[in-house]
Amino acid sequence: MSRTLSPTTAFAGVTAVFAAFFLAAGAPTPLLSLRQQEWGFSAGTLTFAFSVYAIGLLAALLIGGSLSDHVGRRPVLLAALYGELASMIVFLVAPNITWVIVARLVQGLATGLATSAFSAAIVEHAPAHRKKLAGGLAAASVAGGLGVGALLTGVAVQFTRFANTLVFGILAGIMLLAIGFVSFTSETATKRPGVGRSLIPRISLPSHIRREFFGGIPVHIAGWMFPAFFLGLSPAVLRLHFGLHGGLVTGFTAFLGPFTAALSGFLFGRHAPRRSTLTGVSLVLAGMVVVLVGVTGTWLPILWIGAVIGGFGFGGAFGGNVRLIAPHVQPQERAGVFAGIYTVAYLSFGIPVIIAGQLAPRWGLIRTFESYAGVVIALAAISIVVQAALARREAATHLQTPVGTSVQEPVRG
């Protein structure tokens, strides 16, 4: 009989391994800026190298998101870890930006494969009294890991001459340890047929959630574009507009928004989802305005304040909107619905940054940033109007409900 780890140890370890995926995803941000100075590639290439990760992640999530429901959690966790290890090795030895882009794409594919399997495994390994905490930790690992990864790599860039070797050597070691750890965890899912069908990308929107889903699209676009600026564009803004070349300032600037978003998810979770969404997207708007003032005025502390405000709002808005939809989705509908949500999210995280990178050489960096910020502000404003209208409709529905009855979920076949 093979030995396996206790559920509590497995829960803590699997959560830490999942966070390591996103810590590794945030690590390239300061290093890409350093490589641009050393290798001389364009701003468009830099933003593509950043954003190709999100495209790979989305592809793997859509194709392999349900795979662990059929073959078991552990095989998918291990496959994702081997893919992540491979990407760390490519980062470690990459001789030019082409190989960095390859590493970034492989990293995105591995992280996309890991996302749903690790999220499920964390909840399934969690003790009964920690199930709610498990869901929060899985969500916080994403944004928090991105921010911490950027910060720690920034420190390495600032204080060592071999940051790339140090960072990706350590991360490769972590992935090796993680492979060993996961190998000793117990399987938490029952295998079932349908592996081939599970690989067909599916997005499903049941009629009863379509109003909320489409009403949430501008929330997701504005929300995810906000941290994408700090992780994908801010290194160029700091270097070319502020004249700041240090890895620490680059990493700290990239860290603030995502890490604040991770913390805010726990705080907003105590409030009604509509209120969280409205408050959160309002803070995204305010944060982007403050960041715009900080950049145009070359005031770095103002930019940082805006990062905290908007990051706090992003965590509340995204989590709140998901909570508006999730309770009304049947178990057999979840994969398709969440595929739709994350399709919007990761496209918003990757595509606008690629477009900005292509426009910057033609329009100029600051004009491009101002346009980018304008899109975020406009979409956040639209989100406020839409969410307020949905809130009024919700209130009217409750007022029209006869006394002694409750609003029932729509009947679904």
N, C-alpha and C positions, 0 to 999 in steps of 0.2 A: 504493500500500500504506500503510495507516494505521500510525502509530507507536504502539507500546505500551511500557510500562515493563518493566524487567527483573524476573524472578521475585522476586529478593531485595528490590528496592524495593517491589514490589507486596505482598509478604508483610508487610513492616514497616508499610507505609501502611494496608493493609486492616485489620490488627490494631489500629492506632491509631484508625481510623475507627470500628470496632466498639466499642472502649472509650468513644469519645465519645458513643455512643448512651446508654450507662448512666451516664456522667458527667452527661449532660443529664437522665436520669431521676432522679438523686439531687438535682439542683439545686433543685427546688421545695420540699424539706422545710423549710429555714429560712424561705423566702419565704412559704410557706403560713401559718406561725405569725405572721409579720409582717402578712400580709394579714388574718388573723383579728382582730388588734388594731385595724387601720385600718378594716376594713369591718364588723366585729361579727357575723360569722356563727357558727353553733353548732359545738360540738365534733363533732357528728355529720356536719355538712357538711364540716368539715375532713378527717375520716377518709375520707369518701366521695371527696373530691377526690383524696386520696392513693391510695386503693385502686382507683378506676375505671381507673387505668393498668394494673393487673395483669389486670383483666377484659378490657380491650381487647387487651392483649398475648396473653392466652390464646386469645381468639377468632381473632386473626390467625394465631397459630401453628398452631391446629387446622385452619384453612381453607387458609392459604397456605404451610404448612410444607414441602410437597413441590413447590411451584410451580417453584422454581429447577431442579429435576431435569428439568423438561420444557421450559421456555422459556430456560434458561441462567441463570448466576449474575448476570451484570452487569445485565440488565434489572430483576431483582428488587432488587438492591442499590441501583440508581438510584431505583426507585420508592419504596423505604423511605426513602432520603435526602430525596427531595422531600416525602414525608409528614412527616418529622421537621422539615424546614425550615418547613413550613406550621405545625406546632405551636409552634415557637419564635416565629414571627411573631405568632401568636394570644396566646401568653404575654406577648409584648412590649407589645401594645396592649390587653390585656384590661381592660375597665372595671369588671368585677365578678366575683364568684366563679363565676357561671354560665359565663362565657367561659373562666375558668381550668379548670373541669371539662371543657369541650369540648376545650381544648388538651391536657389530661392524657389524655383518651380517644384523641385523634388520635395523641398521642405513644406510647401503649401499642400502638395498631394498627401504627404504623410500626416500633416496636421488635420486635413479634412477627413482622412480615414479614421483618425483617432477621435475626432470630436464627439460623434454620437456614441461610439463604443465606450469611451472613457466616461462620458456623462452618465450613461446608464450604469456602468460598473461602479462608479462612486456611490450612487444612490443604493444600488443593490448590496454593496459591502457595508453600508452604514448601519450601525445599530439602530433599533427601532426609534429610540428617542432622539436620533440625530438625522432623521430623514429630511426634515425641512432644512437643516443646516447644510446637508450634503448638496441639495440643489443650489443653495446660495454660494457655496464654495466653488462648485463647478462653474457657475457664471462668473464669479469674481476672478477665477483663475485666468480667464481670457484677457480681460482688460488689464488686470493687475500684473499678469506675467509680461505682457507687452511693455508696460511702463518700467517695471523693474529690470527687464532685460536691457532696455535702452540705457538706463541709468548706470548699471554695472559695467556695461561695455564702454560707456563714456568715461568712467573712471579709469578703465584700463587704457583707453586711448590717451587720456591726459597724462598718466603717470608711468607708462611703460613704452618701450620702443618696439615691442613685439605683441601688440594687442590682439591681432588676428590669430596668431598661434596660441596665445594664452586663452582667449575666449573660446575658440572652437575646439581647442584641445580639451579644456575642462568640460565643455558641453558634450563632446564625444564620450568622455569618460562617464559623465552622468547617464547618458543613454545606454552605455554598456551595463552599468549598475542597474538601471531600470529594467533592462531585458532580463537580467538575473532575478530581480525582485518579482516581476510580473509572472515569471515562469513558476514561482512558488505560490501564487494566489490560486484560490479555488475558482472553478467555473461557476458563474452565477446565472447563466442563461441555458435554456433547454434547446437543443438543436431541433430545427424543423425544416421541412422541405420548402422549395421555392427559391433556391439560391439564384438561379438564372434570372427569374422574374424580378428579384430584388435589385438587380443591377441595372434595370431600365429606369432612367431618371423620371421621376414623377413629381409634379406639383399639382395638388388638388385643393380646391377652394369650395367647400360646401356652401350652399347658398346662404345659410344662416350666419356665416361669419364674413361674408364678402364686404359688407358695409364697413365693418371694423378694419378688415384687412386693407382695403383701398384707402380708407381714411388714415391708416397708419403709414402709408407709403412715404408721404413727405416728411413724416416724423423720422423714419429710418434713414432717408437720404440725408437730411440735414444733420441728424445725430451722428451717423457714421462718417460723413465728410469732415466733421470736426476733429476727431482724433487722427484721421488720415492726414490732415494738414500737418500735425505735429510730428508724425512718424515719417511722412514722405516728403514734405516740402520745407518744413522749418529748418533743416540743416542748411539748405541753400540760402534761405532768407537770412539766417544768422551769419553765414560766411560772407555773402556778397553784399548784403544791405547793412548789417550791423558791424561787419568787419571782425567778427568773432570766429576764431578757428579752433578753439579748445574743445577736446572731446567731452570734458565734464559739463560745460554749458550746453552743448548739443544734447547730451544724454539726459541732463536734468530737465531741459525744455520738453523733450519728447516724453519724459516720465510723468510729468505733472497731470496732464489731462487723463490718460488712461488709468493711472493709479487712483485718481480722485473718483473716476467713474466706477471703479471696482468697489470702493468704500461706500459710495452713495447707493449702490444697489441694495445693501443691507438696510440703510436708513429709510429709503423710499418704500421698501417692502412692507413697512408698518402702515402705510397709507393706502387709501382706495386707489385702484389702478388708473381711473380717469384723472383723478387729482394728480397722481404721480406723473402721468403723461403730459398733462397741461403745464404743470409747474416745471417739469424737466425741459420740455421744448422751449419754454419761455427763458429758462436759464441758458440754453444753447444759443438762443438769439442774443441775449445780453452778453454772454461770453464772447461770441464772435465779434460783436461791436467793440468790446474792450480790446480784444486782440488786434482788431483793425486799427484802433487808435494807437496801440502800442507799437505796431509795425510802422505805420506811416509817420509817427513821431519819433521813432527809434528809441523808444523807452522800454527796455527789457523787463523791468519789474511790472509794468502795466501788462505786457504780453503774458507774463506768468500769472498775474491775477486773472486775466481773461481765460487762461488755460484751466485754472481751478474752477471758475464759475461754469464754464461750458462743459468741462469734464463731469462735474457734479450733475449737471442737467442731462447729459447724455446717458449716464447710468440710470437716472430716474425715468427718462422718457422711453428708452428701449425696454427696460424691465416692466414699466407700467403698461406699455402697449401689448407686450407679450401676455401679460396677466389679464388684459381685456379679452383676449382671444382664447387662451389655453383652456379655461374651464368649460368652454362650450364646444370643445372638440372631442369626439369619441376616440377611444384608443386606436381603432383601425384607421382613423383619419389623421393621426398625429404626424406621421412621417411626411405625408404629402403637404400638410399645412406648414410645418416647420421648414420644409424644403423651400416653400414659397417665401417665408419670412427671411430666411438666411440668404436666399438668392438676391433679394432686394438689398439686404444688409451688406453682403460682401461685394456686390457690384458697386454699391455706393462707396465702399471703402477703397476700391481699386481703380475703377474707370475714371472718375473725375481727376485723380492725381496724375494718371497717364496723360489725360487731355491737357492738364495744366503744364506738365513737363514739355509737351510738344508746342504749346503756345508761348512759353516763356522766352525762347530765342527770338520770336517774332514780335511779341508785344512788349517785352521787358518783364523782368521778374516781379516788380511791384505792381504794375498794371495787371498782370496775370493774377497775383494774389488778391488784389482788390476785387477783381471779377469773381474769383473763387469765393471770397468772403461774402460778396453780394448775393451769390446763389444760395449760400447757406442761410443768410439772413432772410431772404425772400421765402425760401422753403419753410423756415421756422415760423415766419409770420403766417403763411398759408396754413401750416399745421395748427397754430393756435386757433385760427378761425374755424377750421374743420372740427377740431376736437371740442371747441366750445359749442358748436352746433350739435354734435353728437351728444354732448352732455345735456343740452336742453331737450333733445329728443328723448333721452333716457329718463330725465326728470318728468317729462310729460307722460311717458308711458306708465311710470309709477303712480302719478296722480290719477290717471284714468283707471287704475286697477281697483276693483270693488273692495270695500273693507272686508277683511276676513279671508282674503285670498292672497296669493303671492304670485309674482311674475314667474312663469314657468319657462324653461328652455324650450325652444322649438322642437316639435316632434321630428325625429329623423329616422329614416328607414334604413 
